[in-house]
């Protein structure tokens, strides 16, 4: 016995999928544009990172006179670590704004 296909249900499912796909594309575009700037705790290194986690710039601030390579490396590591956390925060904030109508798959 053949099963009947509910064409209205199929059409609605396709429409929902397209809305989700469109919202995801919008989110991806916004995440690539949204940038956060963080500094190392000593203020020596400043890092710009997008919400996608791409580091777009690293700046060394102030004079390096008298600083060892190890101190500078520690400052760069601290700033990059902070940038990773800032990117995660920016994605969560963006998701809350842009995809509030859609439940998280992680939940």
N, C-alpha and C positions, 0 to 999 in steps of 0.2 A: 504494500500500500504506500503510495508516494506521499511524502510530507509536504504540506503547504508552506510556502515561504511568505512570511509577513514582510512585504515590501516596504511598508511604512517603517517598521522597526529597523530594517536594513538601511534605509535612507537616513534615519535619525542617527544610527550608529556611525555611518560614514560622515555625517555632518559633525558629530561630536569629535570624531577622530581628526577631522580637518581643523576644527577650532583648537584642539589641543596641539596639533602640529604647528599651527600658526602662532599660538602663544609661546611655544617652545622656541620657535625661530626668533620671535621678538625678544624673548628673554636672552637668547644667545647673543643677539646684536647689542642689546643694552649692556650685558656683562662684558663684552669686548671693549665698550666705550667707557664704562664706569671705572674710574681710577681712584686709588687711595695712596696717600703719601705717608710713610712712616720713617722714624729716625731711630738710630741706635740709642741706647740709654745714655751714652755720653755725648750725644749730639754730633758726633763726628761723621756719621754716614747717614745719608737720606736715600730712600728707595721709593720709586713709584711702581705700583703694581695694579693691574686691572683685576676686575672681579673674576676673570677666568684664570688668574694666577700667573699671567705673563708679566714679568718684570720689564718695564719699559725704560727705566733710567736708574742709574746709581750715581750719586754725587758724594764726593768727599768734601766736607765742609771745614773751613778753618785751616789752620796751619798744622802740618804734620811734623814740624820741627820738634825733635825730642821724643817722638813716639816710635816705639819699636814695631817691626813687622808683625810680631805676635799681637800687639795691642790693636793694630789696624785690622788684622784678620779677625780678631774677636769682635770688633765693632761691626765689620761687614757681616759676619755670621749672625750677630744679634739682629741687625737690620733686616737681613733676608728672612730670618725666622719670623720676625714681626710682620714682614710683608706677606708671608704665607698665611698667617692668622688673619691679617687684614683682608686678604682676598676672600677667605672663607666667610668672614663677617659681612663683606660687601655682597657676596652671593646670597647669603641668607636674607639680608635686608632687601635686596632686589627681588628675591623669590617671594617674600612676604608682600611686596607691593605689586609685582607683576602677575604672580600666579596664585594669588590668594584664593581664587575660586576652585583651585585644583588641589586635592590632597597630595601630600608628599608620598612617594613610593617607599620611602624609608620608614614611614610610620606604620 
